[in-house]
Amino acid sequence: MTFKIERRDLLKVSGALAVGLAAPSILRAQTPPTVKVGVIEPLTGNLAYNGTQSAAGAKFAAEAINAAGGIKSMGGAKIELVVVDAQSRPEAAASAVDTLIQADACAFTGATASALGLASSQAAAKYKLAQVFSIGTAETVVQRGLPNVFRFTPGVNKCTSVALENLKLLNEGTGNAVKTAAIVHEDGPFGSNMAKILAEQLPKQGIEVVETISHPTPQRDFSNIALRVKASKADILIPSNYINEYTLMARALNQQRVELKAIYSILGGAASNIKFVRENNAVAQYVMDCNHWYDPSKELSKALAASVAAAKLDMTYDVMVSYATIQVIADALERSGSADRQKMIEALSASTFDQSIMPYGPTKFVNGDNVNSRPVNTQIRGEKIELVFPKEYATAEAVFPIPAKN
């Protein structure tokens, strides 16, 4: 079965929209029971594109799990998603938790941005409701001692560390052609933490940080930022921001004719996004990113890609990580055999799930952080996003630095 998920469909009801994936109510007495899983994502506001993509990923996962027999330890119970709009605002993300409690959700995933996830998980803690973070890179997420927090994907510390390791390999391969860097980052928790790490670590690789620029989200005009990057004469730009800001930044750099040897993003909102590639193809070429990505060689990954294409949606990391977090929640349900919220926290705490679509080892949550998660490096080439690191998953060799224009 294929479908096309539209934002207007997700927002027919203000607040929560229960996405029923079991049989129609008239037949429900003859079918296995359902178990409700929450999805809190920004379906409106500045982060609506990412949130809508994430909600789609969760639905694809629930459909696949239900089609494979549902939660077998619970008599084949079908997953029923309860999708709530976080409205791109932390206070809305927090209040969305009450909707999930009223719907009797056993756990939930979300919420695209660290600020949203921090708010929702804090609100959920008083109900002992587990949140499996699809994206929540700020390290504050796992530093609050909340037993209901489970960050499945890597945080900014790990992403920045891996990005620096791979940048060192790339630069050494050129005889260390990159000697200076400019950093542009969103001024929230994840961007600010990343900039701090880079300022400490880049000089150890022989790369001088000559400019650091922060900006709010949303930011509508990047002209002055592009001029500051140009004036810095940096060899490489390392940006970290959300898709709208990243797109505007890239366009401004092009308009101001900023010459760089590389754009090397860390958690770049558009740098590994096919929408950005499609709409800004010339500007996007050779942009690299260290970010979340799935293992494209897995059969479930191939099936997901086919479903996304059939639904005429973009295959983005939002879809991938949300799909994977529903897999993790389903595995916890299977092992606990119960939708009890406390039992779900216990099952997630003991998770060793190793069948997700992500290129991770067995899940292992330590203080709420999945220590076996890992980011990858991608690069935009032509109309495709190629995976270039790690080598065992690579679909292309990295091109670094950017080839000289004829």
C-alpha positions, -999 to +999 in steps of 0.1 A: +000+000+000+013+035-008+001+069+003+009+105+000+012+124+033+001+160+030+005+187+057-032+196+053-041+160+060-020+159+091-036+192+103-073+184+098-078+187+136-060+213+156-039+195+181-036+157+178-044+136+148-046+099+155-033+082+124-051+048+125-032+021+109-055-008+120-087-019+104-119+004+102-138+006+135-166-016+122-142-045+120-121-037+150-137-063+172-125-090+148-089-077+147-060-076+171-059-047+196-040-015+189-012+001+209-008+039+207+026+055+200+030+093+200+047+114+174+054+150+184+067+170+154+065+206+141+039+204+114+035+242+112+059+271+117+095+274+106+104+237+110+072+224+092+090+208+063+112+187+086+084+179+109+061+167+082+089+145+068+095+130+102+058+123+107+058+105+073+088+084+084+070+073+115+039+063+095+060+043+070+076+024+099+043+017+117+028+004+084+057-019+078+056-033+114+018-038+112+021-055+078+047-079+093+023-090+120+023-062+146+035-067+181+034-104+184+039-106+222+008-086+225-014-108+203-004-091+170-014-056+183-012-029+156+007+003+162-016+033+161+002+066+158-010+097+176+005+127+158+006+161+175+018+194+161+046+210+180+041+242+160+079+248+159+075+262+195+089+246+227+058+255+247+036+238+221+058+207+222+055+206+260+017+209+259+015+182+232+025+157+258-008+162+276-026+152+244-006+120+242-014+111+279-051+116+271-047+093+242-030+067+264+002+066+244+029+042+257+059+062+244+066+088+217+092+100+193+102+135+182+109+163+178+131+176+149+149+203+170+167+201+203+147+230+218+114+212+211+126+179+224+140+194+256+106+208+263+086+177+254+108+153+273+107+175+304+069+176+303+068+139+297+090+131+327+062+137+352+041+111+335+069+086+332+064+087+294+094+077+274+106+099+245+128+082+219+145+112+203+147+110+165+168+142+165+180+160+195+217+168+191+221+192+220+240+175+247+217+190+273+192+164+261+210+136+279+226+157+307+194+163+328+192+129+344+157+122+331+149+084+330+124+088+303+149+102+277+163+079+250+184+097+223+188+072+195+208+093+171+242+109+178+245+142+196+266+172+186+297+160+204+299+128+185+289+143+152+316+171+156+342+146+166+336+123+136+334+153+113+368+165+125+383+130+121+371+128+085+381+164+077+416+156+089+418+126+066+405+147+037+428+176+043+459+154+047+451+139+013+455+173-002+488+182+016+468+202+041+455+227+016+429+240+040+445+263+066+417+287+077+381+282+085+349+303+091+321+289+112+285+299+107+260+284+132+225+288+146+226+303+181+206+275+198+221+247+220+234+224+193+250+251+170+266+270+199+281+238+213+294+228+179+311+261+174+328+259+208+342+224+200+354+235+166+372+266+181+391+242+204+398+214+180+405+229+146+438+246+156+450+212+167+447+202+130+466+232+119+434+250+108+430+286+121+394+298+129+393+333+113+356+340+117+327+327+138+292+340+131+260+330+150+225+337+139+190+332+153+163+308+138+146+320+118+171+343+100+158+359+068+188+377+053+223+363+050+239+390+029+260+405+057+270+370+069+281+361+034+301+394+032+318+386+066+328+351+054+341+366+021+361+392+041+376+365+063+392+349+032+386+315+049+396+284+029+367+264+043+332+272+056+318+250+084+280+258+088+254+243+111+218+254+109+183+244+098+171+239+062+156+273+055+186+292+069+211+269+052+194+275+019+194+312+023+230+312+034+241+291+004+223+315-020+239+345-004+274+330-006+268+324-043+254+359-049+284+375-031+308+353-051+324+339-020+353+316-031+359+286-008+379+254-011+351+235+007+318+238+024+320+212+051+288+211+071+282+195+105+245+188+110+237+211+081+200+214+077+201+214+039+235+200+031+222+164+029+186+173+019+174+164-016+150+193-016+180+216-014+197+197-042+167+199-064+160+236-059+195+249-057+215+224-078+244+246-090+249+261-055+248+227-038+275+210-058+303+194-037+288+205-004+297+180+023+279+172+055+283+151+087+248+141+097+223+114+103+218+089+074+206+053+069+225+023+056+212+022+020+223-014+016+198-029+040+167-045+026+144-025+049+162+007+037+155-002+001+119-009+008+116+025+026+132+043-003+107+027-026+078+036-004+090+072-002+094+075-039+060+060-045+044+085-022+063+113-040+080+125-009+116+135-004+140+109+011+155+129+039+172+120+072+141+131+089+122+102+073+150+078+081+155+086+118+118+087+126+113+054+109+142+040+130+128+053+163+095+036+157+114+004+151+131+009+185+098+015+202+082-015+185+111-037+197+106-024+233+069-032+230+077-067+218+101-074+246+080-059+274+047-074+261+030-044+276+020-008+268+026+002+304+047+034+305+071+023+332+076-011+316+084+007+283+111+028+301+126-004+315+125-021+281+141+008+263+168+011+290+177-026+283+175-023+245+201-041+224+181-037+191+203-042+161+178-044+132+173-006+125+178+009+091+206+031+105+243+022+103+246+015+140+257-013+162+233-028+188+214-001+206+228+006+241+215+035+261+239+049+287+224+078+307+198+081+279+224+083+251+227+055+224+265+051+226+265+029+194+250+055+172+272+071+145+269+099+119+281+096+083+295+120+058+276+128+026+284+149-004+262+164-031+272+153-066+250+162-095+214+154-086+223+129-059+235+128-023+263+103-020+276+087+011+314+091+014+322+081+050+325+056+065+341+036+037+321+004+044+288+022+035+302+046+009+285+050-024+311+074-039+346+087-032+348+122-017+358+151-039+379+175-018+386+204-022+360+218-046+373+215-082+384+248-097+359+264-120+368+266-157 
